[in-house]
Amino acid sequence: PPGRILPPPPLLVLLPLTVAAAAAPCSPRPNATRFVCTEPTLSTFPSGLPPTTLAVSVEFTALATLQPTALLGLPRLRELHLSSNRLTALPETLLRPVPTLRVLDLTDNALADLPAAIFADAGHLRHLVLQGNRLQALRPAWFRHLLRLRWLNLAANALAEVPPAVFRRLRSLRSLDLSRNRLVFLAPDALAGLQALERLDLEGNRLGTLPPTAFVPTPALCLLFLQDNKLQALPTGVFVPLRHLHVLDLARNRLRALELPPRSPGTVLDLDISGNPWVCECPLLALLWRAAPRLTVTRETLCASPERHRGQEVAVVVSQVGEMGC
């Protein structure tokens, strides 16, 4: 009758759909080439992915373990993104079914170690990202078969050292990120074998000095990041092998004197030396005048001594020296 309020429809009709949706938060589609799942409640790696799959992204989930058979049936897989999960370990044979894998991203998990032969069947890998885990040591066996690897990111782990020649087999590597670890020193041959390396990031470690021959194995280096360490002195000629270097970041260390790479004709060095207690006397000033690098941060690049220059911008003092002579 008019004016009567009808009761709401029964909820029981909707319950089966709700339960079904919760049971399968990420369902694969037939013949798809890409699978993406960011369901926070997902705790099991999805099954039933079609053999046409080229890329899998399971990120920001509750995934804590992977079965050795997780990637079976995906012979064409090229990219595997597993960042921001809860993985604490990986099966040694995980990658065996996907020998053509090119990209593996394991950022921000809880991996404290990896099986020695985890990459034995991953010879086509180009990009490997292990950033933001709990790795405390590097195993040479991990890199033995990665001859095509170009990008290796080991940032934000708990690495205290780089074993001698651990990267020797990585002859195609272009970029190595070891930033934000616990490195106190580098062995003289820590970078052995990296003749193709173009970018090296050692930011945010605890390095107090560098071996004089540290960069002899890396003549192709173009970008070098050493900011936020504890460098107090640089060995004479440490940058001499780096004739292609065009970015050098030494900011926020404890340096009082400077070393620079050779200047190639027609090139400019972008140099950040801010946040160091520079001694603004003839050796430093003449070096900067001759090399003419582009100081990227001038306001925080200040003289600590001698007293007559204390607090002045290094660039200003250098320009005065250039005009008047040292």
C-alpha positions in Angstrom: 0.0 0.0 0.0 1.0 3.6 -0.5 3.4 4.9 2.2 4.6 1.5 3.3 8.4 1.1 3.5 9.5 -2.1 1.8 12.2 -4.1 3.6 15.6 -4.3 1.9 16.3 -7.3 -0.3 17.9 -10.2 1.5 21.7 -10.1 1.7 22.1 -13.8 1.2 21.9 -13.3 -2.6 25.1 -11.3 -2.5 27.1 -13.4 -0.1 28.2 -16.1 -2.6 29.6 -13.4 -4.9 31.4 -11.7 -2.0 33.0 -14.9 -0.8 34.0 -15.9 -4.4 35.7 -12.5 -4.9 37.6 -12.8 -1.6 38.7 -16.3 -2.4 40.4 -15.3 -5.7 41.6 -11.6 -5.5 43.8 -12.0 -8.6 42.5 -14.3 -11.3 44.6 -14.9 -14.5 43.0 -14.2 -17.9 43.4 -16.8 -20.7 46.0 -16.0 -23.3 47.1 -12.8 -21.4 50.8 -11.7 -21.8 50.9 -9.7 -18.5 49.7 -10.6 -15.0 49.5 -7.9 -12.3 48.4 -8.4 -8.7 48.7 -5.9 -5.8 46.1 -7.5 -3.5 47.4 -6.9 0.1 45.8 -10.1 1.4 47.4 -12.4 -1.2 49.6 -15.0 0.6 50.0 -17.7 -2.2 51.6 -17.2 -5.5 48.8 -17.3 -8.2 48.5 -20.5 -10.1 47.0 -21.2 -13.6 48.8 -18.4 -15.4 48.7 -19.0 -19.2 51.8 -20.1 -21.0 51.6 -16.9 -23.1 52.6 -14.8 -20.0 55.6 -12.6 -20.6 55.6 -10.5 -17.4 54.4 -11.2 -13.9 54.0 -8.5 -11.2 53.0 -9.7 -7.7 53.8 -6.7 -5.5 52.6 -5.2 -2.2 51.1 -8.4 -1.0 51.4 -10.8 2.0 53.4 -13.3 -0.1 56.0 -14.9 2.3 57.0 -18.1 0.5 57.4 -19.4 -3.0 57.2 -23.1 -4.0 59.9 -24.5 -6.3 57.2 -25.1 -8.9 55.7 -21.5 -8.8 56.9 -20.6 -12.3 56.3 -23.9 -14.0 54.3 -23.6 -17.3 55.7 -20.1 -18.0 58.4 -20.8 -20.6 58.2 -17.4 -22.2 58.4 -15.3 -19.0 60.7 -12.3 -19.5 60.0 -10.2 -16.4 59.2 -11.1 -12.8 58.4 -8.3 -10.3 58.1 -9.4 -6.7 58.8 -6.2 -4.8 57.3 -5.2 -1.5 56.2 -8.6 -0.3 57.3 -10.6 2.8 59.7 -13.1 1.2 62.3 -14.5 3.5 63.8 -17.2 1.3 63.7 -18.5 -2.3 63.9 -22.1 -3.6 67.1 -22.9 -5.3 65.3 -24.1 -8.4 62.8 -21.3 -8.6 64.1 -19.9 -11.9 64.8 -23.2 -13.7 61.5 -23.2 -15.6 62.1 -19.6 -16.9 65.5 -19.7 -18.6 64.8 -16.6 -20.8 64.0 -14.3 -17.8 65.4 -10.8 -18.4 64.3 -8.9 -15.4 64.0 -10.0 -11.7 62.9 -7.4 -9.1 62.9 -8.5 -5.4 63.0 -5.0 -3.9 61.9 -4.6 -0.3 61.5 -8.1 0.9 63.2 -9.8 3.9 65.8 -11.9 2.2 68.8 -12.5 4.4 70.5 -14.9 2.0 70.0 -16.6 -1.3 70.8 -20.2 -2.4 74.2 -20.5 -4.0 72.8 -21.8 -7.4 69.7 -19.5 -7.5 70.8 -17.9 -10.8 72.5 -21.0 -12.3 69.6 -21.2 -14.9 69.2 -17.4 -15.4 72.0 -16.8 -18.0 69.8 -14.3 -19.9 69.1 -12.0 -17.0 69.7 -8.3 -17.7 68.4 -6.6 -14.7 68.6 -7.9 -11.1 67.3 -5.8 -8.2 67.8 -7.0 -4.6 67.5 -3.5 -3.0 66.0 -3.2 0.5 66.5 -6.7 1.8 68.7 -8.1 4.6 71.6 -9.5 2.7 74.8 -9.6 4.9 77.2 -11.2 2.5 77.7 -11.6 -1.3 78.3 -15.1 -2.7 80.5 -15.4 -5.8 78.4 -18.3 -6.9 75.4 -16.0 -7.4 77.1 -14.1 -10.2 78.9 -17.0 -11.9 76.4 -17.5 -14.7 75.2 -13.9 -15.2 77.4 -13.0 -18.1 74.7 -10.8 -19.7 73.7 -8.9 -16.6 73.7 -5.1 -17.1 72.0 -3.7 -14.0 72.7 -4.9 -10.5 71.1 -3.1 -7.5 72.2 -4.2 -4.0 71.3 -1.0 -2.2 69.9 -0.8 1.3 71.1 -4.2 2.5 73.5 -5.0 5.4 76.6 -5.7 3.4 79.8 -5.1 5.4 82.3 -6.0 2.6 82.6 -6.7 -1.1 84.6 -9.9 -1.5 87.7 -9.7 -3.8 86.7 -10.3 -7.4 83.1 -11.3 -6.5 81.8 -9.6 -9.6 84.6 -10.9 -11.9 82.2 -12.7 -14.2 79.9 -9.6 -14.8 81.7 -8.4 -17.9 78.5 -6.8 -19.4 77.5 -4.9 -16.2 76.8 -1.2 -16.8 75.4 -0.2 -13.4 76.2 -1.3 -9.9 74.4 0.1 -6.9 75.9 -0.7 -3.5 74.5 2.4 -1.7 73.2 2.5 1.9 75.0 -0.6 3.1 77.7 -1.0 5.8 80.8 -1.0 3.8 83.8 0.2 5.8 86.5 -0.4 3.1 86.9 -1.7 -0.5 89.4 -4.5 -1.3 91.8 -3.4 -4.0 90.2 -5.9 -6.5 86.6 -5.5 -5.3 85.6 -4.2 -8.7 87.7 -6.7 -10.7 86.1 -7.7 -14.0 83.8 -4.7 -14.4 85.5 -3.2 -17.4 82.1 -2.2 -19.0 80.8 -0.5 -15.8 79.5 3.0 -16.4 77.7 3.8 -13.1 78.8 3.0 -9.6 76.9 4.1 -6.5 78.6 3.8 -3.1 76.6 6.5 -1.4 75.7 6.2 2.3 78.3 3.7 3.4 81.1 4.0 6.0 84.1 4.2 3.7 87.0 6.0 5.4 89.4 5.8 2.4 89.8 4.0 -1.0 92.5 1.7 -2.2 94.8 3.6 -4.7 93.9 1.1 -7.5 90.2 0.9 -6.7 89.1 2.1 -10.1 91.7 0.5 -12.3 89.3 -2.3 -13.3 86.6 0.2 -14.3 88.0 2.5 -17.0 84.5 3.0 -18.6 83.1 4.6 -15.5 81.0 7.8 -16.2 79.1 8.4 -13.0 80.6 7.8 -9.5 78.7 8.5 -6.3 80.6 8.6 -3.0 78.6 11.0 -1.0 77.6 10.5 2.6 80.6 8.4 3.6 83.4 9.0 6.0 86.2 9.7 3.5 89.0 11.7 5.1 91.6 11.5 2.3 91.8 10.3 -1.2 94.9 8.4 -2.5 97.0 10.3 -5.0 95.9 9.4 -8.5 92.9 7.3 -7.4 90.7 8.8 -10.2 93.4 8.7 -12.9 92.0 5.6 -14.7 88.6 7.4 -15.0 89.1 9.4 -18.2 85.4 9.2 -19.1 84.0 10.4 -15.8 81.6 13.2 -16.1 79.7 13.0 -12.7 81.6 12.8 -9.4 79.8 13.2 -6.1 82.0 13.5 -2.9 79.5 15.5 -0.9 79.2 15.3 2.9 82.5 13.5 3.7 85.4 14.6 5.8 87.8 15.6 2.9 90.2 18.5 3.3 92.1 17.9 0.0 90.9 16.8 -3.4 91.8 14.5 -6.2 90.2 14.8 -9.7 90.1 12.6 -12.8 92.0 13.6 -15.9 90.1 16.2 -18.0 89.4 15.0 -21.5 89.2 17.7 -24.3 85.7 19.0 -24.7 84.3 17.4 -21.5 83.0 19.0 -18.3 83.0 17.3 -14.9 79.9 17.8 -12.8 81.4 17.8 -9.3 79.6 18.0 -5.9 82.1 18.5 -3.1 79.7 20.3 -0.7 79.7 19.5 3.0 83.5 18.9 3.4 86.0 20.9 5.5 88.1 22.2 2.6 91.5 23.7 3.2 91.4 26.6 0.7 95.1 26.9 -0.1 97.1 26.7 -3.2 96.9 22.9 -3.9 93.1 22.8 -3.8 92.5 26.2 -5.5 95.0 25.6 -8.3 93.6 22.2 -9.0 90.0 23.5 -9.3 91.2 26.5 -11.4 93.0 24.2 -13.9 90.4 21.4 -14.1 87.4 23.9 -14.2 84.8 21.4 -13.0 81.2 22.5 -12.8 80.4 22.7 -9.1 76.8 21.6 -8.8 76.3 22.9 -5.2 78.2 26.1 -4.5 76.5 27.6 -1.4 77.3 24.6 0.8 80.9 24.2 -0.7 82.7 26.2 1.9 86.3 26.7 3.1 87.0 25.5 6.6 90.5 27.0 6.6 92.7 29.0 6.6 91.2 31.6 8.8 91.1 34.3 6.1 88.8 32.1 3.9 86.8 30.4 6.6 83.1 30.3 5.6 83.7 31.6 2.1 82.4 29.7 -0.9 85.2 27.7 -2.5 84.1 28.8 -6.0 84.5 32.5 -5.0 88.0 31.9 -3.6 88.9 29.9 -6.7 87.9 32.7 -9.0 89.9 35.2 -7.0 93.0 32.9 -7.2 92.5 32.6 -11.0 92.6 36.3 -11.4 95.5 37.1 -9.0 97.5 33.9 -9.1 98.1 31.5 -6.2 
